[in-house]
Amino acid sequence: MKKLYSIELLRVYFLIFIIIIHSATQNAFIPIFGNNILHSMGARVDIFMLICGFFLMNSYNNKDMSLKERIVYRIKRILPALLSYKILAFFILHNNKYLLSDLFILNKNIGIDIHSLSHVIWYIDVMFYVYLFYLTLLYITNKISFTFITSIISIISMVILFSHDNVNMHMQMANSFLDGGVLRCFAFMGMGILLYMIPKCKIKLNNMGKYMFTMFEFVLLAIAFAYPAMHRYVNKEMVLNYVLWMAIFIYCMRQEYGYLSKFLNKQSWIKNISKYCYEIYVFQVFAIMLGEKIMSVNSYPYMTTVVILVIAFIFGKSFKDYIYPNIKNITRLFITK
């Protein structure tokens, strides 16, 4: 299985950036990047969806598992952290009379008019169901049918997204099924799936060609970091352009035409961080709350940012390495009995 650590690094970058932005927007501090970055935060969610679709296909092609095994694996991967967060949020953040429905991820994030405990991690709810949809479709259809159906779903979702004036491209706004979250996930996760299915182009490059392509890879990397900062507000054109640029970046990193992609894909240390990305993202709200209590936000905004990131990493790593195995052991004990 070919390691794509460069794409994992992209995911780590977006994770760090989103936590910083959530800290700033929720608490009105951390003046690091200015208003442009804060207002463009929504675009990074779509990149997560794109990467998720890409890795869905990468996993499918490199791991021989049945549909049932993959669904069970996905449930075990997503639900323990997500449900643990929602239970803690129920007691710590506020009361929610719809806790039971929210635990089954039946809330406004997927178009059902029920209040949600998810807050800044709203899109996890949406991606859980859309991922299972595409995964099931992948197993029950052949390659041509799957490609065609995925293309149609992705295109129709994008057409509705970019033609509907009321669709919220920035934050959670799921007042109906045709509003924001679900369509974004169908559109961009489908796009990630199709991106992976593009055949590899075997091109022989001389040293000059490799250097030129390396410069292009650096340009794409710069776009990944800087493009949202060029826009004062998120709009549909900005989101689409950014996603397309990142799709080109992901494709180039996979092809390894330049020296940058080859170098990044050999950096195995990236996996040591990226494997905790999901848990870190889920528990970021509590990291932000604790960071505020430890530090003086007004006096030390930059140090507070660092503290929040460190706490978020500790929370994510602790859950995945220590709490999650115990949950599995307890579950196995009840099932055995």
C-alpha positions in Angstrom: 0.0 0.0 0.0 1.5 3.3 -1.1 1.9 5.8 1.7 0.5 9.2 0.9 1.9 11.1 3.8 1.8 14.4 1.9 -2.0 14.2 1.9 -2.0 13.3 5.5 0.1 16.4 6.1 -2.5 18.5 4.4 -5.1 17.1 6.7 -3.0 17.9 9.8 -2.5 21.4 8.6 -6.3 22.0 8.1 -6.9 20.4 11.5 -4.6 22.8 13.3 -5.9 25.8 11.3 -9.6 25.0 12.0 -8.9 24.6 15.8 -7.2 28.0 15.8 -10.0 29.6 13.9 -12.7 28.0 16.1 -10.9 29.4 19.1 -10.8 32.9 17.6 -14.4 32.9 16.3 -15.9 31.5 19.5 -14.0 33.7 21.9 -13.0 36.8 19.9 -9.3 36.5 20.4 -6.1 35.3 18.7 -5.5 38.1 16.2 -3.0 36.0 14.2 -4.2 36.0 10.7 -6.7 38.8 10.5 -10.3 38.8 9.5 -9.8 37.3 6.0 -8.7 34.0 7.5 -11.5 33.9 10.1 -14.2 34.6 7.5 -12.8 31.9 5.1 -12.8 29.1 7.6 -15.7 27.2 6.0 -13.7 26.4 2.9 -11.5 23.9 4.8 -14.4 21.7 5.7 -14.9 21.0 2.1 -11.3 19.9 1.8 -11.8 17.4 4.6 -14.7 16.0 2.7 -12.6 15.8 -0.5 -9.8 14.0 1.4 -12.3 11.6 3.1 -13.6 10.5 -0.3 -10.1 10.1 -1.6 -9.0 7.9 1.3 -12.3 5.9 1.0 -11.1 4.7 -2.4 -7.5 4.3 -1.3 -8.6 2.0 1.6 -11.0 0.0 -0.6 -8.2 -0.7 -3.2 -5.6 -1.7 -0.6 -7.5 -3.6 2.0 -9.5 -6.8 1.2 -12.6 -6.5 3.4 -16.2 -7.2 3.0 -18.9 -4.5 3.1 -20.0 -5.7 6.5 -16.4 -5.6 7.8 -15.9 -2.1 6.5 -19.2 -0.8 7.9 -18.3 -2.2 11.3 -14.8 -0.8 11.1 -16.2 2.6 10.2 -18.7 2.5 13.1 -16.0 1.5 15.5 -13.7 4.3 14.2 -16.3 7.1 14.3 -18.9 6.5 17.0 -16.9 6.0 20.2 -15.3 9.5 20.1 -18.3 11.2 18.7 -20.8 9.7 21.2 -18.4 10.3 24.1 -18.2 14.0 23.0 -21.9 14.3 22.8 -22.5 12.8 26.2 -19.9 15.1 27.8 -21.4 18.0 25.9 -24.8 17.2 27.3 -23.6 17.5 30.9 -20.9 20.2 30.5 -22.1 22.6 27.8 -25.9 22.8 28.0 -29.0 20.7 28.4 -30.6 19.1 25.3 -33.9 17.3 25.5 -33.1 15.6 22.2 -30.0 13.8 23.5 -31.3 10.4 22.5 -31.9 11.4 18.9 -28.6 13.2 18.7 -26.8 10.1 19.9 -28.1 8.3 16.9 -27.0 11.3 14.8 -30.6 12.2 13.8 -30.4 16.0 14.1 -30.4 19.2 12.1 -26.9 18.5 10.7 -28.5 15.9 8.4 -31.6 17.9 7.6 -33.8 16.9 10.5 -35.2 19.8 12.5 -33.8 18.7 15.9 -31.2 20.7 17.8 -27.7 19.2 17.9 -24.9 19.0 20.4 -22.3 18.9 17.7 -21.4 22.6 17.5 -18.2 23.0 15.6 -17.9 19.4 14.7 -21.2 19.4 12.9 -19.9 17.9 9.6 -18.8 14.7 11.3 -22.5 13.7 11.6 -23.1 14.4 7.9 -19.9 12.6 6.7 -20.8 9.5 8.8 -23.9 8.8 6.7 -22.6 10.0 3.4 -19.5 7.8 3.8 -21.6 4.7 4.4 -23.8 5.6 1.4 -20.8 5.8 -1.0 -19.2 2.7 0.6 -22.4 0.7 0.1 -22.8 1.9 -3.4 -19.2 0.9 -4.2 -19.9 -2.7 -3.2 -23.3 -3.2 -4.8 -22.4 -1.8 -8.2 -19.7 -2.4 -10.7 -16.9 0.1 -11.4 -18.6 1.8 -14.4 -21.9 2.1 -12.7 -20.3 3.4 -9.5 -18.3 6.0 -11.4 -21.4 7.1 -13.3 -23.7 7.3 -10.2 -21.1 9.1 -8.1 -20.5 11.6 -10.9 -24.2 12.3 -11.2 -24.7 12.7 -7.5 -21.7 15.0 -7.1 -22.6 17.1 -10.1 -26.2 17.5 -9.1 -25.2 18.4 -5.5 -22.8 21.0 -6.8 -25.3 22.5 -9.2 -27.8 22.9 -6.4 -25.2 24.3 -4.0 -23.9 26.9 -6.4 -27.2 28.0 -7.8 -29.2 28.1 -4.5 -28.9 31.6 -3.0 -29.8 30.5 0.5 -27.3 27.7 0.9 -24.8 28.5 3.7 -21.3 27.8 2.5 -19.7 28.9 5.8 -21.2 27.3 8.9 -23.9 24.8 9.8 -27.3 25.8 8.5 -29.2 22.6 8.0 -32.8 23.8 8.1 -33.6 21.4 5.3 -32.0 18.6 3.4 -31.2 21.0 0.5 -29.4 23.3 2.9 -25.6 23.2 3.1 -24.1 20.3 5.0 -25.5 17.2 3.3 -25.1 18.6 -0.2 -21.6 19.7 0.4 -20.7 16.3 1.6 -22.3 14.5 -1.3 -20.6 16.9 -3.7 -17.1 17.1 -2.4 -16.7 13.5 -1.0 -17.9 12.3 -4.4 -15.3 14.6 -6.0 -12.6 13.0 -3.8 -13.7 9.5 -4.9 -13.6 10.5 -8.6 -10.2 12.1 -8.1 -8.8 8.8 -6.8 -10.3 7.0 -9.8 -8.4 9.2 -12.3 -5.8 6.8 -14.0 -2.2 7.5 -13.1 -0.3 9.2 -15.9 3.2 7.7 -16.3 5.4 10.5 -17.6 9.2 10.3 -17.8 10.7 13.5 -16.8 14.4 14.6 -17.0 16.0 16.5 -14.2 14.8 19.9 -15.6 11.3 18.6 -15.8 11.4 17.3 -12.3 12.7 20.7 -11.0 9.9 22.5 -12.9 7.3 20.2 -11.5 8.7 20.6 -8.0 8.3 24.4 -8.4 4.6 23.8 -9.3 4.2 21.6 -6.3 5.5 24.4 -4.1 3.1 26.8 -5.7 0.2 24.4 -4.9 1.5 24.1 -1.3 1.5 27.9 -1.1 -2.1 28.0 -2.4 -3.1 25.5 0.3 -1.8 27.8 3.0 -2.5 31.3 1.6 -5.5 31.2 -0.8 -8.3 31.6 1.8 -6.5 34.7 3.2 -6.9 36.5 -0.1 -10.7 36.6 0.3 -12.5 38.8 2.7 -15.6 36.6 2.9 -16.4 33.0 1.9 -18.4 32.8 -1.3 -19.3 29.9 -3.6 -16.7 30.8 -6.3 -13.9 31.0 -3.7 -14.9 27.6 -2.2 -15.1 25.9 -5.6 -11.8 27.4 -6.8 -10.0 26.4 -3.5 -11.4 22.8 -3.7 -10.2 22.5 -7.3 -6.7 23.7 -6.5 -6.5 21.3 -3.6 -7.8 18.5 -5.9 -4.9 19.3 -8.2 -2.5 19.3 -5.2 -3.7 15.9 -4.0 -3.4 14.4 -7.5 0.1 15.8 -8.0 1.2 14.5 -4.6 -0.1 11.0 -5.5 1.7 11.1 -8.9 5.1 12.1 -7.4 6.4 13.9 -10.5 8.4 16.4 -8.4 10.9 16.2 -5.6 8.6 17.8 -3.0 5.9 15.1 -3.3 8.5 12.3 -3.2 10.1 13.9 -0.1 6.8 14.4 1.8 5.5 10.9 1.0 8.6 9.5 2.7 8.0 11.4 6.0 6.5 8.6 8.1 6.5 10.8 11.2 3.4 12.5 9.8 1.4 9.4 10.4 2.2 9.6 14.1 0.2 12.9 14.2 -2.4 12.3 11.5 -3.7 9.1 13.1 -5.1 11.2 16.0 -6.7 13.9 13.8 -10.2 12.7 14.2 -10.1 12.4 18.0 -8.4 15.8 18.2 -11.0 17.4 16.1 -13.9 15.9 18.0 -12.6 17.0 21.5 -11.4 20.5 20.4 -14.3 22.3 22.2 -13.1 21.0 25.6 -9.5 21.9 24.7 -10.6 25.5 23.9 -12.5 25.7 27.2 -9.7 24.3 29.3 -7.1 26.5 27.5 -9.1 29.6 28.4 -9.1 28.6 32.0 -5.4 27.9 32.2 -4.2 31.0 30.3 -5.1 34.7 30.3 -6.7 35.1 26.8 -6.4 38.8 26.7 -2.8 39.0 27.9 -1.4 36.0 26.1 -3.4 35.2 22.9 -0.6 33.5 21.1 0.5 31.4 24.0 -3.1 30.5 24.6 -3.3 29.2 21.0 -0.3 26.9 21.6 -1.8 25.7 24.9 -5.2 24.9 23.2 -3.4 22.9 20.4 -1.3 21.0 23.0 -4.4 20.2 25.1 -6.4 19.1 22.0 -3.5 16.7 21.0 -3.4 15.3 24.6 -7.2 14.8 24.6 -7.1 13.1 21.2 -4.2 10.9 21.9 -5.5 9.9 25.3 -8.8 8.9 24.0 -7.4 6.8 21.1 -4.6 5.1 22.9 -6.2 4.6 26.4 -9.9 5.2 26.6 -10.9 3.7 23.2 -9.2 0.3 23.9 -11.0 0.1 27.2 -14.4 0.8 25.5 -13.7 -2.0 23.1 -12.8 -4.4 26.0 -16.0 -3.5 27.9 -18.1 -3.9 24.7 -16.5 -7.2 24.0 -17.2 -8.4 27.5 -20.9 -7.6 27.3 -21.2 -9.2 23.9 -19.4 -12.4 25.1 -21.7 -12.7 28.0 
